[in-house]
Amino acid sequence: MATILVVEDEKNQALLYKSQLTDEGYNVFVAGSGREAVAMAKSNPPDLVVMDINMPGMNGIEAMGKILGENNRIPIIINTAYASFRDNFMTWSADVYVVKSSDLTELKMAIKEVLEKRKAK
C-alpha cells in the first residue's frame, strides 16, 4: 500500500482528499502547512506528495524545494486552484501539475500513473 502525504491548508479539502484517497487503497497522511510537510517527509518519507501551493507561511513551491533537497526521489504532484503557477519554472520539478477540481478523477489518475512509473524504475 503506497503512502501519500497530502499538503493542504484548507481543512475540508484535506479531509476530502484523505477520505477519497484512503478509499482508493492508499495510506494517507495530511500536513496543514509547508513546514509541517517538510518535517513529515523528512521523518517518514512518503511514496508520493500531493502539494498545494498557496498556503500561509511556507508556500508549496518552497516546501517542494526543501523536500526534494532532502530526497529527490519522492515524486510530487502539484495540486492547486491556480493554473497560472504552471508557468513558474519553480513548479517544473514536480512530476505532475493538476488544477484543483471538486472531481478528483484527474488527481487520482495522476497519482496512479506516477506511482506506477516509480514502481517500474
Secondary structure by P-SEA (a helix, b strand, c coil): cbbbbbbcccaaaaaaaaaaaaaaccbbbbbccaaaaaaaaaaccccccccccccccccaaaaaaaaaaacccbbbbbbccccccccccccccccccccccccaaaaaaaaaaaaaaaaac
